[in-house]
């Protein structure tokens, strides 16, 4: 029993010294619910099924962790897509507008992969805050996201995306 107590004490002390400090205040997360309203696609022609395009979506961001926990924020985004048979990459820009008029500007990039026989598309990637206004002037941060689009992008489609901020690493 004493061995386990010593092991646990050592593990905890090493954790505090070697692991970066992350508090609950550092955790920021949420869910986006959106709808693709406009899509322009063109066939590239180099290989069968290769398309590139631009899409525009609107929706809401639900903050579930962090200082904005409980807030529901309007969002608008535009993405550039490059896919072969539905699988490929995208880069997008998003504007989140808070009720007090403050805004956050986000750039994201990632991959999309058809699933469930093409009825859905798995989406995942990384994001970075590129700026802000009002209470978010000078905002910074990076994170990851993962979600799904339901329906064909060419005709619109609904999506949900769960995202989280990667806490800044600090030395202690």
FIKOLZA-1660 file (N, C-alpha, C; in steps of 0.1 Angstrom, whole numbers, plus 5000, padded with zeros to 4 digits):
% residues 172
   i   px   py   pz ch aa at
   1 5008 4988 5000  A  X  N
   1 5000 5000 5000  A  X CA
   1 5009 5013 5000  A  X  C
   2 5020 5012 5008  A  X  N
   2 5029 5024 5008  A  X CA
   2 5035 5026 4994  A  X  C
   3 5038 5016 4987  A  X  N
   3 5043 5017 4973  A  X CA
   3 5034 5025 4964  A  X  C
   4 5021 5022 4965  A  X  N
   4 5011 5029 4957  A  X CA
   4 5011 5044 4961  A  X  C
   5 5011 5046 4973  A  X  N
   5 5010 5060 4978  A  X CA
   5 5023 5068 4974  A  X  C
   6 5034 5062 4975  A  X  N
   6 5047 5068 4970  A  X CA
   6 5046 5070 4955  A  X  C
   7 5042 5060 4947  A  X  N
   7 5041 5061 4933  A  X CA
   7 5031 5073 4929  A  X  C
   8 5020 5074 4936  A  X  N
   8 5010 5084 4933  A  X CA
   8 5015 5098 4936  A  X  C
   9 5022 5099 4947  A  X  N
   9 5028 5112 4951  A  X CA
   9 5039 5116 4941  A  X  C
  10 5047 5107 4936  A  X  N
  10 5057 5110 4927  A  X CA
  10 5051 5114 4913  A  X  C
  11 5041 5107 4909  A  X  N
  11 5034 5109 4896  A  X CA
  11 5028 5123 4897  A  X  C
  12 5021 5127 4907  A  X  N
  12 5015 5140 4909  A  X CA
  12 5026 5151 4908  A  X  C
  13 5037 5149 4916  A  X  N
  13 5047 5160 4916  A  X CA
  13 5054 5161 4902  A  X  C
  14 5056 5150 4895  A  X  N
  14 5062 5151 4882  A  X CA
  14 5052 5158 4872  A  X  C
  15 5039 5155 4874  A  X  N
  15 5029 5161 4865  A  X CA
  15 5029 5176 4867  A  X  C
  16 5030 5181 4879  A  X  N
  16 5030 5196 4881  A  X CA
  16 5043 5202 4876  A  X  C
  17 5054 5196 4876  A  X  N
  17 5066 5201 4871  A  X CA
  17 5068 5201 4856  A  X  C
  18 5064 5189 4850  A  X  N
  18 5067 5187 4836  A  X CA
  18 5056 5191 4827  A  X  C
  19 5043 5190 4831  A  X  N
  19 5032 5193 4823  A  X CA
  19 5029 5207 4823  A  X  C
  20 5025 5213 4811  A  X  N
  20 5022 5227 4811  A  X CA
  20 5009 5229 4819  A  X  C
  21 5008 5241 4825  A  X  N
  21 4996 5245 4832  A  X CA
  21 4984 5248 4824  A  X  C
  22 4973 5241 4826  A  X  N
  22 4961 5244 4818  A  X CA
  22 4950 5244 4829  A  X  C
  23 4943 5255 4830  A  X  N
  23 4932 5256 4839  A  X CA
  23 4919 5255 4832  A  X  C
  24 4908 5254 4840  A  X  N
  24 4895 5253 4833  A  X CA
  24 4892 5266 4826  A  X  C
  25 4898 5277 4830  A  X  N
  25 4896 5290 4824  A  X CA
  25 4902 5290 4810  A  X  C
  26 4912 5282 4807  A  X  N
  26 4918 5281 4794  A  X CA
  26 4910 5273 4784  A  X  C
  27 4900 5265 4789  A  X  N
  27 4892 5257 4780  A  X CA
  27 4881 5265 4773  A  X  C
  28 4881 5265 4760  A  X  N
  28 4871 5272 4753  A  X CA
  28 4866 5262 4742  A  X  C
  29 4853 5260 4742  A  X  N
  29 4847 5250 4732  A  X CA
  29 4833 5254 4728  A  X  C
  30 4829 5248 4718  A  X  N
  30 4815 5250 4713  A  X CA
  30 4811 5241 4702  A  X  C
  31 4799 5244 4697  A  X  N
  31 4793 5237 4685  A  X CA
  31 4788 5247 4676  A  X  C
  32 4790 5245 4663  A  X  N
  32 4785 5253 4652  A  X CA
  32 4774 5245 4646  A  X  C
  33 4763 5251 4643  A  X  N
  33 4752 5245 4635  A  X CA
  33 4750 5255 4623  A  X  C
  34 4751 5250 4611  A  X  N
  34 4751 5258 4600  A  X CA
  34 4743 5252 4588  A  X  C
  35 4741 5261 4578  A  X  N
  35 4735 5257 4566  A  X CA
  35 4742 5263 4554  A  X  C
  36 4746 5255 4544  A  X  N
  36 4753 5260 4532  A  X CA
  36 4742 5266 4523  A  X  C
  37 4743 5279 4521  A  X  N
  37 4732 5286 4513  A  X CA
  37 4736 5288 4499  A  X  C
  38 4749 5289 4496  A  X  N
  38 4753 5292 4482  A  X CA
  38 4765 5284 4479  A  X  C
  39 4765 5278 4467  A  X  N
  39 4777 5270 4463  A  X CA
  39 4779 5272 4448  A  X  C
  40 4791 5275 4444  A  X  N
  40 4795 5276 4430  A  X CA
  40 4806 5265 4428  A  X  C
  41 4804 5255 4420  A  X  N
  41 4813 5245 4417  A  X CA
  41 4817 5244 4402  A  X  C
  42 4829 5240 4399  A  X  N
  42 4833 5238 4385  A  X CA
  42 4841 5225 4385  A  X  C
  43 4839 5217 4374  A  X  N
  43 4848 5205 4372  A  X CA
  43 4861 5210 4367  A  X  C
  44 4872 5204 4373  A  X  N
  44 4885 5208 4369  A  X CA
  44 4889 5201 4356  A  X  C
  45 4886 5189 4354  A  X  N
  45 4888 5182 4342  A  X CA
  45 4901 5174 4341  A  X  C
  46 4909 5174 4351  A  X  N
  46 4922 5167 4350  A  X CA
  46 4920 5152 4353  A  X  C
  47 4911 5149 4363  A  X  N
  47 4908 5135 4366  A  X CA
  47 4892 5134 4369  A  X  C
  48 4886 5123 4366  A  X  N
  48 4872 5122 4368  A  X CA
  48 4868 5125 4382  A  X  C
  49 4857 5133 4384  A  X  N
  49 4852 5137 4397  A  X CA
  49 4859 5148 4404  A  X  C
  50 4869 5155 4398  A  X  N
  50 4876 5165 4404  A  X CA
  50 4869 5179 4403  A  X  C
  51 4865 5184 4414  A  X  N
  51 4857 5197 4414  A  X CA
  51 4864 5207 4424  A  X  C
  52 4863 5219 4421  A  X  N
  52 4867 5230 4430  A  X CA
  52 4856 5240 4431  A  X  C
  53 4855 5247 4442  A  X  N
  53 4844 5256 4443  A  X CA
  53 4845 5265 4455  A  X  C
  54 4834 5273 4457  A  X  N
  54 4833 5282 4468  A  X CA
  54 4819 5280 4474  A  X  C
  55 4819 5280 4487  A  X  N
  55 4806 5279 4494  A  X CA
  55 4804 5289 4504  A  X  C
  56 4792 5293 4507  A  X  N
  56 4789 5303 4517  A  X CA
  56 4779 5297 4527  A  X  C
  57 4781 5298 4540  A  X  N
  57 4772 5293 4549  A  X CA
  57 4769 5302 4561  A  X  C
  58 4758 5301 4567  A  X  N
  58 4754 5309 4578  A  X CA
  58 4749 5299 4589  A  X  C
  59 4749 5304 4601  A  X  N
  59 4744 5296 4612  A  X CA
  59 4747 5302 4626  A  X  C
  60 4748 5294 4636  A  X  N
  60 4750 5298 4650  A  X CA
  60 4761 5290 4656  A  X  C
  61 4768 5297 4665  A  X  N
  61 4779 5291 4673  A  X CA
  61 4773 5291 4687  A  X  C
  62 4773 5279 4694  A  X  N
  62 4769 5277 4707  A  X CA
  62 4781 5275 4716  A  X  C
  63 4785 5285 4724  A  X  N
  63 4797 5283 4733  A  X CA
  63 4793 5274 4745  A  X  C
  64 4801 5264 4747  A  X  N
  64 4798 5254 4758  A  X CA
  64 4808 5254 4769  A  X  C
  65 4820 5261 4767  A  X  N
  65 4830 5262 4777  A  X CA
  65 4837 5275 4775  A  X  C
  66 4842 5281 4786  A  X  N
  66 4850 5293 4785  A  X CA
  66 4842 5305 4790  A  X  C
  67 4848 5317 4788  A  X  N
  67 4842 5329 4793  A  X CA
  67 4829 5333 4786  A  X  C
  68 4827 5327 4774  A  X  N
  68 4814 5330 4767  A  X CA
  68 4804 5318 4768  A  X  C
  69 4807 5309 4777  A  X  N
  69 4798 5298 4779  A  X CA
  69 4783 5302 4780  A  X  C
  70 4775 5296 4772  A  X  N
  70 4761 5299 4772  A  X CA
  70 4757 5309 4761  A  X  C
  71 4766 5316 4755  A  X  N
  71 4763 5325 4745  A  X CA
  71 4760 5318 4732  A  X  C
  72 4751 5324 4724  A  X  N
  72 4747 5319 4711  A  X CA
  72 4750 5330 4702  A  X  C
  73 4759 5328 4692  A  X  N
  73 4765 5338 4684  A  X CA
  73 4762 5336 4669  A  X  C
  74 4758 5346 4662  A  X  N
  74 4756 5345 4647  A  X CA
  74 4770 5343 4640  A  X  C
  75 4770 5335 4630  A  X  N
  75 4782 5333 4622  A  X CA
  75 4779 5332 4607  A  X  C
  76 4790 5336 4600  A  X  N
  76 4789 5336 4585  A  X CA
  76 4803 5331 4580  A  X  C
  77 4803 5322 4571  A  X  N
  77 4816 5317 4566  A  X CA
  77 4816 5315 4551  A  X  C
  78 4828 5316 4545  A  X  N
  78 4830 5313 4531  A  X CA
  78 4842 5303 4530  A  X  C
  79 4841 5293 4522  A  X  N
  79 4851 5283 4520  A  X CA
  79 4855 5281 4506  A  X  C
  80 4867 5277 4504  A  X  N
  80 4872 5273 4490  A  X CA
  80 4874 5258 4492  A  X  C
  81 4869 5250 4482  A  X  N
  81 4869 5236 4483  A  X CA
  81 4876 5230 4471  A  X  C
  82 4884 5219 4473  A  X  N
  82 4890 5212 4462  A  X CA
  82 4889 5197 4465  A  X  C
  83 4880 5190 4457  A  X  N
  83 4877 5176 4460  A  X CA
  83 4877 5167 4448  A  X  C
  84 4881 5155 4450  A  X  N
  84 4880 5145 4440  A  X CA
  84 4870 5134 4445  A  X  C
  85 4859 5132 4438  A  X  N
  85 4848 5123 4443  A  X CA
  85 4844 5126 4457  A  X  C
  86 4843 5139 4461  A  X  N
  86 4838 5143 4474  A  X CA
  86 4849 5143 4485  A  X  C
  87 4861 5138 4482  A  X  N
  87 4871 5138 4492  A  X CA
  87 4882 5148 4489  A  X  C
  88 4885 5156 4499  A  X  N
  88 4895 5166 4496  A  X CA
  88 4898 5176 4507  A  X  C
  89 4901 5188 4503  A  X  N
  89 4905 5198 4513  A  X CA
  89 4897 5211 4512  A  X  C
  90 4897 5219 4522  A  X  N
  90 4891 5232 4522  A  X CA
  90 4898 5242 4530  A  X  C
  91 4897 5255 4527  A  X  N
  91 4901 5266 4535  A  X CA
  91 4890 5275 4536  A  X  C
  92 4887 5280 4548  A  X  N
  92 4876 5289 4550  A  X CA
  92 4878 5300 4560  A  X  C
  93 4870 5310 4559  A  X  N
  93 4871 5322 4567  A  X CA
  93 4857 5324 4573  A  X  C
  94 4856 5327 4586  A  X  N
  94 4844 5329 4594  A  X CA
  94 4844 5342 4602  A  X  C
  95 4832 5348 4602  A  X  N
  95 4830 5360 4611  A  X CA
  95 4819 5356 4621  A  X  C
  96 4823 5357 4634  A  X  N
  96 4813 5355 4645  A  X CA
  96 4809 5369 4650  A  X  C
  97 4797 5372 4651  A  X  N
  97 4792 5385 4656  A  X CA
  97 4784 5383 4669  A  X  C
  98 4789 5389 4680  A  X  N
  98 4783 5388 4693  A  X CA
  98 4772 5398 4695  A  X  C
  99 4764 5396 4705  A  X  N
  99 4752 5405 4707  A  X CA
  99 4757 5420 4710  A  X  C
 100 4769 5422 4715  A  X  N
 100 4773 5435 4718  A  X CA
 100 4780 5442 4706  A  X  C
 101 4780 5435 4695  A  X  N
 101 4786 5440 4683  A  X CA
 101 4801 5436 4681  A  X  C
 102 4807 5430 4691  A  X  N
 102 4821 5425 4690  A  X CA
 102 4821 5414 4680  A  X  C
 103 4832 5413 4673  A  X  N
 103 4834 5402 4663  A  X CA
 103 4847 5395 4664  A  X  C
 104 4847 5382 4660  A  X  N
 104 4859 5374 4660  A  X CA
 104 4860 5369 4645  A  X  C
 105 4873 5370 4640  A  X  N
 105 4875 5365 4626  A  X CA
 105 4884 5352 4627  A  X  C
 106 4880 5342 4620  A  X  N
 106 4886 5329 4622  A  X CA
 106 4889 5323 4608  A  X  C
 107 4901 5318 4606  A  X  N
 107 4905 5310 4594  A  X CA
 107 4906 5296 4598  A  X  C
 108 4901 5287 4590  A  X  N
 108 4902 5273 4592  A  X CA
 108 4905 5265 4580  A  X  C
 109 4911 5254 4581  A  X  N
 109 4914 5245 4570  A  X CA
 109 4914 5231 4575  A  X  C
 110 4910 5222 4565  A  X  N
 110 4909 5208 4569  A  X CA
 110 4906 5199 4557  A  X  C
 111 4900 5187 4561  A  X  N
 111 4897 5177 4551  A  X CA
 111 4882 5174 4552  A  X  C
 112 4877 5169 4541  A  X  N
 112 4864 5163 4541  A  X CA
 112 4864 5150 4534  A  X  C
 113 4856 5140 4539  A  X  N
 113 4856 5127 4534  A  X CA
 113 4841 5122 4534  A  X  C
 114 4836 5117 4523  A  X  N
 114 4822 5112 4522  A  X CA
 114 4821 5099 4531  A  X  C
 115 4810 5098 4538  A  X  N
 115 4807 5086 4546  A  X CA
 115 4792 5083 4544  A  X  C
 116 4789 5071 4549  A  X  N
 116 4775 5066 4548  A  X CA
 116 4770 5067 4533  A  X  C
 117 4778 5061 4524  A  X  N
 117 4775 5061 4510  A  X CA
 117 4773 5074 4503  A  X  C
 118 4780 5084 4509  A  X  N
 118 4779 5098 4503  A  X CA
 118 4768 5106 4508  A  X  C
 119 4760 5101 4518  A  X  N
 119 4749 5109 4523  A  X CA
 119 4753 5119 4533  A  X  C
 120 4765 5117 4539  A  X  N
 120 4771 5126 4548  A  X CA
 120 4786 5128 4545  A  X  C
 121 4792 5138 4550  A  X  N
 121 4806 5141 4548  A  X CA
 121 4812 5144 4562  A  X  C
 122 4823 5137 4565  A  X  N
 122 4830 5139 4577  A  X CA
 122 4840 5151 4575  A  X  C
 123 4840 5161 4584  A  X  N
 123 4848 5173 4583  A  X CA
 123 4857 5174 4595  A  X  C
 124 4870 5177 4593  A  X  N
 124 4879 5179 4604  A  X CA
 124 4890 5188 4600  A  X  C
 125 4896 5195 4610  A  X  N
 125 4907 5203 4607  A  X CA
 125 4912 5212 4619  A  X  C
 126 4918 5223 4615  A  X  N
 126 4923 5232 4625  A  X CA
 126 4919 5246 4622  A  X  C
 127 4919 5255 4632  A  X  N
 127 4914 5269 4630  A  X CA
 127 4924 5278 4638  A  X  C
 128 4923 5291 4634  A  X  N
 128 4932 5301 4640  A  X CA
 128 4924 5314 4640  A  X  C
 129 4923 5321 4652  A  X  N
 129 4917 5334 4652  A  X CA
 129 4927 5344 4645  A  X  C
 130 4921 5351 4635  A  X  N
 130 4930 5360 4628  A  X CA
 130 4927 5375 4632  A  X  C
 131 4918 5377 4641  A  X  N
 131 4916 5391 4646  A  X CA
 131 4902 5392 4653  A  X  C
 132 4899 5404 4657  A  X  N
 132 4887 5407 4664  A  X CA
 132 4884 5422 4666  A  X  C
 133 4872 5425 4670  A  X  N
 133 4868 5439 4673  A  X CA
 133 4862 5439 4686  A  X  C
 134 4860 5451 4692  A  X  N
 134 4853 5453 4705  A  X CA
 134 4861 5445 4715  A  X  C
 135 4854 5438 4723  A  X  N
 135 4860 5430 4735  A  X CA
 135 4870 5419 4730  A  X  C
 136 4870 5417 4716  A  X  N
 136 4879 5407 4711  A  X CA
 136 4890 5413 4703  A  X  C
 137 4892 5426 4704  A  X  N
 137 4904 5433 4698  A  X CA
 137 4917 5426 4703  A  X  C
 138 4925 5422 4694  A  X  N
 138 4938 5415 4698  A  X CA
 138 4936 5400 4701  A  X  C
 139 4924 5395 4699  A  X  N
 139 4922 5380 4702  A  X CA
 139 4931 5371 4694  A  X  C
 140 4935 5361 4701  A  X  N
 140 4944 5351 4694  A  X CA
 140 4940 5337 4699  A  X  C
 141 4943 5327 4692  A  X  N
 141 4940 5313 4696  A  X CA
 141 4940 5304 4684  A  X  C
 142 4942 5291 4687  A  X  N
 142 4942 5281 4677  A  X CA
 142 4934 5269 4683  A  X  C
 143 4929 5261 4674  A  X  N
 143 4922 5249 4679  A  X CA
 143 4919 5239 4668  A  X  C
 144 4911 5230 4671  A  X  N
 144 4907 5219 4662  A  X CA
 144 4892 5218 4661  A  X  C
 145 4887 5212 4651  A  X  N
 145 4873 5210 4649  A  X CA
 145 4870 5197 4642  A  X  C
 146 4858 5192 4644  A  X  N
 146 4854 5179 4638  A  X CA
 146 4839 5179 4637  A  X  C
 147 4833 5174 4626  A  X  N
 147 4819 5174 4625  A  X CA
 147 4814 5167 4612  A  X  C
 148 4802 5170 4608  A  X  N
 148 4796 5163 4596  A  X CA
 148 4787 5173 4589  A  X  C
 149 4787 5171 4576  A  X  N
 149 4777 5178 4567  A  X CA
 149 4767 5168 4563  A  X  C
 150 4755 5171 4564  A  X  N
 150 4744 5162 4559  A  X CA
 150 4738 5167 4546  A  X  C
 151 4739 5159 4536  A  X  N
 151 4734 5164 4523  A  X CA
 151 4746 5167 4514  A  X  C
 152 4742 5169 4501  A  X  N
 152 4752 5171 4491  A  X CA
 152 4756 5186 4491  A  X  C
 153 4769 5189 4491  A  X  N
 153 4774 5203 4491  A  X CA
 153 4769 5210 4479  A  X  C
 154 4768 5204 4467  A  X  N
 154 4763 5211 4455  A  X CA
 154 4749 5217 4456  A  X  C
 155 4741 5211 4465  A  X  N
 155 4727 5216 4467  A  X CA
 155 4725 5223 4480  A  X  C
 156 4736 5225 4487  A  X  N
 156 4735 5231 4501  A  X CA
 156 4739 5220 4511  A  X  C
 157 4731 5219 4521  A  X  N
 157 4734 5209 4532  A  X CA
 157 4735 5216 4545  A  X  C
 158 4732 5208 4556  A  X  N
 158 4733 5213 4569  A  X CA
 158 4746 5207 4575  A  X  C
 159 4751 5214 4585  A  X  N
 159 4763 5208 4592  A  X CA
 159 4764 5212 4606  A  X  C
 160 4771 5204 4614  A  X  N
 160 4774 5207 4628  A  X CA
 160 4789 5204 4629  A  X  C
 161 4795 5213 4637  A  X  N
 161 4810 5212 4639  A  X CA
 161 4813 5214 4654  A  X  C
 162 4819 5205 4660  A  X  N
 162 4823 5207 4674  A  X CA
 162 4838 5212 4674  A  X  C
 163 4841 5222 4681  A  X  N
 163 4854 5228 4681  A  X CA
 163 4859 5230 4695  A  X  C
 164 4872 5231 4696  A  X  N
 164 4878 5234 4709  A  X CA
 164 4891 5242 4707  A  X  C
 165 4894 5250 4716  A  X  N
 165 4906 5258 4716  A  X CA
 165 4918 5250 4722  A  X  C
 166 4929 5250 4716  A  X  N
 166 4941 5244 4721  A  X CA
 166 4947 5254 4731  A  X  C
 167 4947 5251 4744  A  X  N
 167 4953 5260 4754  A  X CA
 167 4967 5263 4751  A  X  C
 168 4971 5276 4754  A  X  N
 168 4985 5280 4752  A  X CA
 168 4994 5272 4762  A  X  C
 169 5005 5268 4757  A  X  N
 169 5014 5261 4766  A  X CA
 169 5023 5271 4773  A  X  C
 170 5024 5269 4786  A  X  N
 170 5033 5278 4794  A  X CA
 170 5042 5269 4803  A  X  C
 171 5053 5275 4806  A  X  N
 171 5063 5268 4814  A  X CA
 171 5061 5272 4829  A  X  C
 172 5062 5262 4838  A  X  N
 172 5060 5265 4852  A  X CA
 172 5073 5261 4859  A  X  C
% end
